[in-house]
């Protein structure tokens, strides 16, 4: 029989995870994400030269909302958004390998953010959603 703690872990799915991120404020979450990204992969900082990070924080949270929406219920509009986003990234010189660095850093940030509520099934959902989105973005 599952304990309350076990039920709590499995209550957190990708949508409730996303909602918790959105409720905390995009600047706080995105700030930590970009801090970890630039620490782990300093070569990616060049992509953000001249970028207003407050605006970038909003764009990051909007993008992960679309990732989750597309994962849960793919629609033409979310696919089109991801294709445009992929084209914009390609124009800036983002490579396919850079998406793996993004995925790694986002998962680390989410793990840290959710603490004890993070679990393997939630990580699997985020990985599947991100990979599905990246496949669309790379096809652009």
BALOBA-1460 file (C-alpha; in Angstrom, 3 decimals):
// residues 140
<rec num="1" residu="x" x="0.000" y="0.000" z="0.000"/>
<rec num="2" residu="x" x="1.287" y="3.459" z="-0.902"/>
<rec num="3" residu="x" x="1.950" y="6.027" z="1.761"/>
<rec num="4" residu="x" x="0.812" y="9.649" z="1.516"/>
<rec num="5" residu="x" x="4.368" y="10.585" z="0.560"/>
<rec num="6" residu="x" x="4.330" y="8.171" z="-2.377"/>
<rec num="7" residu="x" x="0.957" y="9.522" z="-3.541"/>
<rec num="8" residu="x" x="2.303" y="13.067" z="-3.331"/>
<rec num="9" residu="x" x="5.236" y="12.164" z="-5.558"/>
<rec num="10" residu="x" x="3.013" y="10.751" z="-8.240"/>
<rec num="11" residu="x" x="0.521" y="13.617" z="-7.985"/>
<rec num="12" residu="x" x="3.107" y="15.878" z="-9.616"/>
<rec num="13" residu="x" x="2.842" y="15.428" z="-13.368"/>
<rec num="14" residu="x" x="4.228" y="17.590" z="-16.145"/>
<rec num="15" residu="x" x="1.279" y="19.995" z="-16.074"/>
<rec num="16" residu="x" x="1.364" y="20.548" z="-12.315"/>
<rec num="17" residu="x" x="5.138" y="20.876" z="-12.582"/>
<rec num="18" residu="x" x="4.735" y="23.561" z="-15.237"/>
<rec num="19" residu="x" x="2.064" y="25.359" z="-13.208"/>
<rec num="20" residu="x" x="4.356" y="25.452" z="-10.172"/>
<rec num="21" residu="x" x="7.098" y="26.993" z="-12.307"/>
<rec num="22" residu="x" x="4.709" y="29.584" z="-13.738"/>
<rec num="23" residu="x" x="3.305" y="30.406" z="-10.306"/>
<rec num="24" residu="x" x="6.761" y="31.137" z="-8.888"/>
<rec num="25" residu="x" x="7.448" y="33.830" z="-11.454"/>
<rec num="26" residu="x" x="9.320" y="33.397" z="-14.684"/>
<rec num="27" residu="x" x="12.297" y="35.541" z="-13.673"/>
<rec num="28" residu="x" x="13.163" y="33.428" z="-10.651"/>
<rec num="29" residu="x" x="13.002" y="30.101" z="-12.487"/>
<rec num="30" residu="x" x="14.609" y="31.390" z="-15.675"/>
<rec num="31" residu="x" x="17.308" y="33.191" z="-13.714"/>
<rec num="32" residu="x" x="18.357" y="29.938" z="-12.100"/>
<rec num="33" residu="x" x="18.096" y="28.077" z="-15.400"/>
<rec num="34" residu="x" x="20.372" y="30.520" z="-17.222"/>
<rec num="35" residu="x" x="22.808" y="30.608" z="-14.304"/>
<rec num="36" residu="x" x="23.151" y="26.822" z="-14.501"/>
<rec num="37" residu="x" x="23.270" y="26.862" z="-18.310"/>
<rec num="38" residu="x" x="26.122" y="29.365" z="-18.445"/>
<rec num="39" residu="x" x="28.018" y="27.644" z="-15.620"/>
<rec num="40" residu="x" x="27.712" y="24.237" z="-17.256"/>
<rec num="41" residu="x" x="28.087" y="25.361" z="-20.852"/>
<rec num="42" residu="x" x="29.814" y="28.757" z="-20.955"/>
<rec num="43" residu="x" x="30.096" y="28.578" z="-24.742"/>
<rec num="44" residu="x" x="26.330" y="29.121" z="-24.953"/>
<rec num="45" residu="x" x="26.524" y="32.553" z="-23.314"/>
<rec num="46" residu="x" x="27.514" y="34.064" z="-26.682"/>
<rec num="47" residu="x" x="24.016" y="33.306" z="-27.989"/>
<rec num="48" residu="x" x="22.647" y="35.749" z="-25.422"/>
<rec num="49" residu="x" x="24.952" y="38.684" z="-26.042"/>
<rec num="50" residu="x" x="22.822" y="41.810" z="-26.106"/>
<rec num="51" residu="x" x="19.683" y="39.941" z="-25.065"/>
<rec num="52" residu="x" x="17.524" y="41.437" z="-22.308"/>
<rec num="53" residu="x" x="17.380" y="38.557" z="-19.870"/>
<rec num="54" residu="x" x="14.082" y="39.715" z="-18.353"/>
<rec num="55" residu="x" x="12.487" y="39.342" z="-21.787"/>
<rec num="56" residu="x" x="14.333" y="36.063" z="-22.280"/>
<rec num="57" residu="x" x="12.837" y="34.769" z="-19.020"/>
<rec num="58" residu="x" x="9.333" y="35.396" z="-20.368"/>
<rec num="59" residu="x" x="10.239" y="33.755" z="-23.671"/>
<rec num="60" residu="x" x="11.631" y="30.690" z="-21.885"/>
<rec num="61" residu="x" x="8.489" y="30.177" z="-19.831"/>
<rec num="62" residu="x" x="6.284" y="30.723" z="-22.892"/>
<rec num="63" residu="x" x="8.303" y="28.150" z="-24.814"/>
<rec num="64" residu="x" x="8.075" y="25.518" z="-22.082"/>
<rec num="65" residu="x" x="4.321" y="26.128" z="-21.889"/>
<rec num="66" residu="x" x="4.077" y="25.356" z="-25.600"/>
<rec num="67" residu="x" x="6.306" y="22.296" z="-25.140"/>
<rec num="68" residu="x" x="3.929" y="20.917" z="-22.513"/>
<rec num="69" residu="x" x="0.813" y="21.819" z="-24.525"/>
<rec num="70" residu="x" x="2.245" y="20.156" z="-27.617"/>
<rec num="71" residu="x" x="3.169" y="17.068" z="-25.626"/>
<rec num="72" residu="x" x="-0.266" y="16.749" z="-24.037"/>
<rec num="73" residu="x" x="-2.314" y="17.607" z="-27.107"/>
<rec num="74" residu="x" x="-0.393" y="18.337" z="-30.295"/>
<rec num="75" residu="x" x="-2.013" y="21.016" z="-32.387"/>
<rec num="76" residu="x" x="-1.043" y="22.701" z="-35.593"/>
<rec num="77" residu="x" x="-0.573" y="26.016" z="-33.761"/>
<rec num="78" residu="x" x="1.904" y="24.588" z="-31.237"/>
<rec num="79" residu="x" x="3.769" y="22.770" z="-34.003"/>
<rec num="80" residu="x" x="3.980" y="25.987" z="-36.034"/>
<rec num="81" residu="x" x="5.261" y="27.895" z="-32.989"/>
<rec num="82" residu="x" x="7.949" y="25.266" z="-32.369"/>
<rec num="83" residu="x" x="8.993" y="25.352" z="-36.035"/>
<rec num="84" residu="x" x="9.352" y="29.141" z="-35.930"/>
<rec num="85" residu="x" x="11.290" y="28.861" z="-32.681"/>
<rec num="86" residu="x" x="13.539" y="26.234" z="-34.235"/>
<rec num="87" residu="x" x="14.202" y="28.433" z="-37.269"/>
<rec num="88" residu="x" x="15.079" y="31.377" z="-35.030"/>
<rec num="89" residu="x" x="17.493" y="29.223" z="-33.053"/>
<rec num="90" residu="x" x="19.096" y="27.875" z="-36.220"/>
<rec num="91" residu="x" x="19.539" y="31.441" z="-37.532"/>
<rec num="92" residu="x" x="21.409" y="32.274" z="-34.317"/>
<rec num="93" residu="x" x="23.698" y="29.276" z="-34.819"/>
<rec num="94" residu="x" x="22.180" y="26.873" z="-32.286"/>
<rec num="95" residu="x" x="23.197" y="23.316" z="-33.164"/>
<rec num="96" residu="x" x="21.319" y="20.080" z="-32.568"/>
<rec num="97" residu="x" x="23.786" y="19.270" z="-29.763"/>
<rec num="98" residu="x" x="22.923" y="22.515" z="-28.010"/>
<rec num="99" residu="x" x="19.389" y="21.225" z="-27.497"/>
<rec num="100" residu="x" x="20.820" y="18.385" z="-25.384"/>
<rec num="101" residu="x" x="22.602" y="20.964" z="-23.214"/>
<rec num="102" residu="x" x="19.325" y="22.848" z="-22.828"/>
<rec num="103" residu="x" x="17.487" y="19.641" z="-21.907"/>
<rec num="104" residu="x" x="20.112" y="18.668" z="-19.348"/>
<rec num="105" residu="x" x="20.056" y="22.109" z="-17.737"/>
<rec num="106" residu="x" x="16.271" y="22.339" z="-17.700"/>
<rec num="107" residu="x" x="16.037" y="18.949" z="-16.000"/>
<rec num="108" residu="x" x="18.624" y="19.961" z="-13.404"/>
<rec num="109" residu="x" x="16.730" y="23.205" z="-12.778"/>
<rec num="110" residu="x" x="13.393" y="21.403" z="-12.477"/>
<rec num="111" residu="x" x="14.885" y="18.790" z="-10.159"/>
<rec num="112" residu="x" x="16.261" y="21.519" z="-7.933"/>
<rec num="113" residu="x" x="13.038" y="23.523" z="-8.113"/>
<rec num="114" residu="x" x="10.757" y="20.621" z="-7.162"/>
<rec num="115" residu="x" x="13.080" y="19.108" z="-4.549"/>
<rec num="116" residu="x" x="11.563" y="16.048" z="-2.888"/>
<rec num="117" residu="x" x="8.524" y="16.175" z="-5.192"/>
<rec num="118" residu="x" x="10.682" y="15.299" z="-8.217"/>
<rec num="119" residu="x" x="10.425" y="11.665" z="-9.323"/>
<rec num="120" residu="x" x="11.487" y="9.430" z="-12.188"/>
<rec num="121" residu="x" x="8.113" y="9.396" z="-13.930"/>
<rec num="122" residu="x" x="8.033" y="13.208" z="-13.980"/>
<rec num="123" residu="x" x="11.528" y="13.283" z="-15.446"/>
<rec num="124" residu="x" x="10.460" y="10.806" z="-18.121"/>
<rec num="125" residu="x" x="7.510" y="13.041" z="-19.027"/>
<rec num="126" residu="x" x="9.697" y="16.140" z="-19.309"/>
<rec num="127" residu="x" x="12.266" y="14.242" z="-21.391"/>
<rec num="128" residu="x" x="9.589" y="12.955" z="-23.753"/>
<rec num="129" residu="x" x="8.004" y="16.407" z="-24.093"/>
<rec num="130" residu="x" x="11.329" y="18.111" z="-24.741"/>
<rec num="131" residu="x" x="12.487" y="15.547" z="-27.276"/>
<rec num="132" residu="x" x="9.180" y="15.734" z="-29.111"/>
<rec num="133" residu="x" x="9.471" y="19.532" z="-29.252"/>
<rec num="134" residu="x" x="13.130" y="19.452" z="-30.285"/>
<rec num="135" residu="x" x="12.300" y="17.089" z="-33.151"/>
<rec num="136" residu="x" x="9.774" y="19.609" z="-34.443"/>
<rec num="137" residu="x" x="12.167" y="22.530" z="-33.894"/>
<rec num="138" residu="x" x="15.042" y="20.836" z="-35.735"/>
<rec num="139" residu="x" x="12.767" y="20.050" z="-38.689"/>
<rec num="140" residu="x" x="11.672" y="23.703" z="-38.630"/>
